[in-house]
Amino acid sequence: MNAIKCIIAAGGLGTRLQGFRGNESTKILLKVNSKPMIVQQLEQLISWGLEEFIIITNPSFDSLIKHETSEMSKKYSIEFAIQSEQLGISHALKQAKSKVNHDDQVVFVLGDNFFGINPMQNINFEELVNSNKNSIIFTKEVPNPEEFGVAITDLNNKVIQIEEKPKNPKSNNAVVGLYIFDATCMEKIDELKPSNRGEYEITDLINLYIDEDRCTSVSLNSWWIDAGTPERILDLEEKLL
């Protein structure tokens, strides 16, 4: 079976968490229930059965992140790539290009996103490799979809459109920070142009798969937390107990 490479976007600084609990470094090193967030993230992913990881870091905290994950590196394959500029989520993903083979499957997760149960538990990766539907996004119904990327799907869960923070959302299905792509995602990123805010957006990458009729959606039936604020950190700690 082809390799499943799990890429973790951990290069952001997390300015909303600066100063919280004395944190002056990247949010991925903030202690969550006494463990750095990146360690909690790896433990979550390992519990899902993943074994090969590529962590995208930033130049300022690369060595600290390597230090915090050094014990786990003895048992699991953990590589690193540096995102020297903060140019968006797709740009973070691209930093792992040299470490992804043409027949690998990519699981891409944002380092501050946590889940109640494994959203991928019913996905057959071997079948996915042999099919023509090898791009999957995950969504969660939320009361405030205008604050997220929103997915519009048909009755067969095929993704028709993704809107980024729409003023008038066509659905309540927020796209969460977990994605499955085939290895062509790396070449597709090269086709992207920066958005109005100067970033290479993950929604633009997904739209390329939608244009090829190769994107489906899986709905979460458990909790999801994007742990980017102090309030969400506290909520996450309660849920992880």
C-alpha positions as CSV (number, residue, x, y, z in Angstrom):
1,M,0.0,0.0,0.0
2,N,1.2,3.5,-0.8
3,A,2.4,5.6,2.1
4,I,0.1,8.0,4.0
5,K,2.1,11.1,4.9
6,C,0.5,13.3,7.6
7,I,1.5,16.9,7.2
8,I,0.9,19.2,10.2
9,A,0.8,23.0,9.7
10,A,2.5,24.3,12.8
11,G,4.3,27.4,11.4
12,G,1.8,30.0,12.6
13,L,2.6,32.3,15.5
14,G,-0.9,32.4,17.0
15,T,-1.0,36.0,18.0
16,R,-4.3,35.7,19.8
17,L,-2.6,33.4,22.3
18,Q,0.4,35.6,22.9
19,G,0.8,36.2,26.6
20,F,-1.8,33.6,27.6
21,R,-0.3,31.6,30.5
22,G,3.0,33.5,29.9
23,N,3.3,32.1,26.3
24,E,5.7,34.2,24.3
25,S,6.5,31.6,21.6
26,T,4.4,29.9,18.9
27,K,1.0,28.6,20.0
28,I,1.9,25.1,19.0
29,L,4.2,25.0,22.1
30,L,1.5,26.3,24.5
31,K,0.9,23.8,27.3
32,V,-2.5,22.0,26.9
33,N,-3.2,19.8,30.0
34,S,0.6,20.0,30.8
35,K,1.7,18.9,27.3
36,P,2.8,21.2,24.4
37,M,0.0,21.5,21.9
38,I,2.1,19.9,19.2
39,V,2.6,16.8,21.4
40,Q,-1.2,16.6,22.0
41,Q,-1.7,16.9,18.3
42,L,0.7,14.1,17.5
43,E,-0.9,11.8,20.1
44,Q,-4.3,12.5,18.5
45,L,-3.0,11.6,15.1
46,I,-1.1,8.5,16.3
47,S,-4.3,7.3,17.9
48,W,-5.9,7.4,14.5
49,G,-3.2,5.0,13.2
50,L,-1.0,7.5,11.4
51,E,2.8,6.9,11.7
52,E,4.6,9.2,9.2
53,F,4.6,12.9,9.9
54,I,6.0,16.1,8.4
55,I,5.7,19.1,10.7
56,I,5.8,22.5,9.1
57,T,7.5,24.9,11.4
58,N,8.7,28.5,11.3
59,P,12.4,29.6,11.5
60,S,12.0,31.2,15.0
61,F,10.7,28.0,16.8
62,D,11.9,25.1,14.6
63,S,14.5,24.0,17.1
64,L,12.1,24.2,20.1
65,I,9.5,22.2,18.3
66,K,12.1,19.6,17.3
67,H,13.1,19.4,21.0
68,E,9.6,18.9,22.3
69,T,8.9,16.1,19.8
70,S,12.3,14.4,20.1
71,E,11.1,11.5,22.3
72,M,8.2,10.8,19.8
73,S,10.7,10.9,17.0
74,K,12.4,7.8,18.4
75,K,9.3,5.7,17.7
76,Y,7.6,7.4,14.8
77,S,8.8,8.9,11.5
78,I,8.8,12.7,12.1
79,E,10.4,15.0,9.6
80,F,10.4,18.8,9.5
81,A,10.1,21.6,6.9
82,I,10.3,25.3,7.5
83,Q,7.8,27.9,6.3
84,S,10.0,30.9,6.2
85,E,7.2,33.3,5.3
86,Q,3.6,33.2,6.5
87,L,1.9,33.1,3.1
88,G,-1.2,31.0,3.8
89,I,-2.3,27.4,4.5
90,S,-1.6,26.1,1.0
91,H,1.8,27.7,1.1
92,A,2.5,25.8,4.4
93,L,1.4,22.5,2.7
94,K,3.8,23.2,-0.2
95,Q,6.8,23.2,2.1
96,A,6.5,19.4,2.4
97,K,6.7,18.9,-1.4
98,S,10.2,17.3,-1.5
99,K,9.1,14.8,1.1
100,V,6.0,13.5,-0.7
101,N,6.2,10.9,-3.4
102,H,4.0,10.9,-6.4
103,D,1.9,7.9,-5.2
104,D,1.6,9.0,-1.6
105,Q,-1.7,10.0,0.1
106,V,-1.5,13.2,2.0
107,V,-3.4,13.9,5.3
108,F,-3.1,17.6,6.0
109,V,-4.1,18.9,9.4
110,L,-3.9,22.3,11.0
111,G,-1.8,22.0,14.2
112,D,-4.5,23.7,16.4
113,N,-7.4,21.6,15.3
114,F,-8.6,18.8,17.5
115,F,-11.4,16.2,17.2
116,G,-13.6,14.1,19.5
117,I,-13.3,11.0,17.4
118,N,-11.2,10.1,14.4
119,P,-13.0,11.7,11.4
120,M,-11.2,9.3,9.0
121,Q,-12.2,6.1,10.8
122,N,-14.5,4.9,7.9
123,I,-12.2,5.9,5.1
124,N,-10.5,3.1,3.2
125,F,-7.2,4.6,2.0
126,E,-6.4,1.7,-0.3
127,E,-9.7,2.1,-2.1
128,L,-9.2,5.9,-2.1
129,V,-5.8,5.5,-3.9
130,N,-7.5,3.3,-6.6
131,S,-10.5,5.6,-7.1
132,N,-10.9,8.9,-8.9
133,K,-12.2,10.6,-5.7
134,N,-9.0,11.2,-3.8
135,S,-9.7,14.6,-2.3
136,I,-11.8,14.7,0.8
137,I,-12.7,17.6,3.1
138,F,-14.4,17.4,6.5
139,T,-17.2,19.6,7.6
140,K,-19.1,20.4,10.8
141,E,-22.5,22.0,11.0
142,V,-22.1,25.3,12.9
143,P,-24.4,28.2,13.9
144,N,-22.0,30.8,12.6
145,P,-20.9,29.6,9.1
146,E,-20.1,33.2,8.0
147,E,-16.9,32.9,10.1
148,F,-15.5,29.9,8.2
149,G,-15.0,28.4,4.8
150,V,-18.4,26.9,3.9
151,A,-18.9,23.8,1.7
152,I,-21.9,23.3,-0.6
153,T,-22.5,19.7,-1.5
154,D,-25.0,17.6,-3.4
155,L,-27.0,14.6,-2.1
156,N,-24.0,12.3,-2.7
157,N,-21.7,14.5,-0.6
158,K,-19.8,15.6,-3.7
159,V,-18.5,19.1,-3.1
160,I,-20.0,21.6,-5.6
161,Q,-18.5,24.8,-4.1
162,I,-16.6,26.3,-1.2
163,E,-17.2,29.9,-0.1
164,E,-14.7,31.6,2.2
165,K,-16.4,33.5,5.0
166,P,-19.6,34.3,3.0
167,K,-21.9,37.1,4.1
168,N,-24.9,35.0,3.1
169,P,-23.9,31.3,3.5
170,K,-25.6,28.7,1.3
171,S,-25.1,26.1,4.0
172,N,-24.1,25.7,7.7
173,N,-21.3,23.3,6.9
174,A,-18.0,24.8,8.0
175,V,-14.8,23.3,6.5
176,V,-12.6,22.1,9.4
177,G,-8.8,22.0,9.4
178,L,-8.4,18.4,8.1
179,Y,-8.0,17.4,4.5
180,I,-7.0,14.4,2.4
181,F,-5.3,15.0,-1.0
182,D,-3.4,12.9,-3.5
183,A,0.1,13.9,-4.2
184,T,-0.9,16.1,-7.1
185,C,-1.9,18.7,-4.5
186,M,1.7,19.9,-4.6
187,E,1.6,20.7,-8.4
188,K,-1.8,22.2,-8.0
189,I,-0.5,24.7,-5.4
190,D,1.9,26.0,-8.1
191,E,-1.2,27.0,-10.1
192,L,-2.6,29.2,-7.3
193,K,-2.4,33.0,-7.1
194,P,-2.3,35.0,-3.9
195,S,-5.7,36.1,-2.6
196,N,-6.6,39.7,-1.8
197,R,-4.9,39.3,1.6
198,G,-1.7,38.0,-0.1
199,E,-2.1,34.4,0.9
200,Y,-2.3,31.1,-1.0
201,E,-5.6,29.9,0.3
202,I,-6.6,26.3,1.0
203,T,-10.0,27.0,-0.4
204,D,-8.4,27.8,-3.8
205,L,-6.6,24.5,-3.8
206,I,-9.8,22.6,-2.9
207,N,-11.6,24.4,-5.7
208,L,-9.1,22.9,-8.2
209,Y,-10.2,19.5,-7.1
210,I,-13.8,20.5,-7.3
211,D,-13.2,21.7,-10.9
212,E,-12.0,18.1,-11.6
213,D,-15.1,16.6,-10.0
214,R,-12.8,14.9,-7.5
215,C,-13.8,16.3,-4.1
216,T,-16.1,14.8,-1.6
217,S,-17.1,15.8,1.9
218,V,-17.4,13.9,5.2
219,S,-19.6,15.4,8.0
220,L,-18.3,15.2,11.6
221,N,-20.6,13.7,14.2
222,S,-18.4,14.6,17.2
223,W,-16.9,17.8,18.6
224,W,-14.2,19.8,16.8
225,I,-12.2,22.7,18.2
226,D,-10.0,25.2,16.4
227,A,-7.9,26.0,19.5
228,G,-6.8,29.5,18.5
229,T,-8.1,31.5,21.5
230,P,-7.8,31.3,25.3
231,E,-11.5,30.3,25.6
232,R,-11.0,27.5,23.1
233,I,-7.9,26.2,24.9
234,L,-9.9,25.9,28.1
235,D,-12.7,24.1,26.2
236,L,-10.2,21.7,24.6
237,E,-8.6,20.9,28.0
238,E,-12.0,19.9,29.4
239,K,-12.7,17.7,26.4
240,L,-9.3,16.0,26.5
241,L,-9.7,14.9,30.1
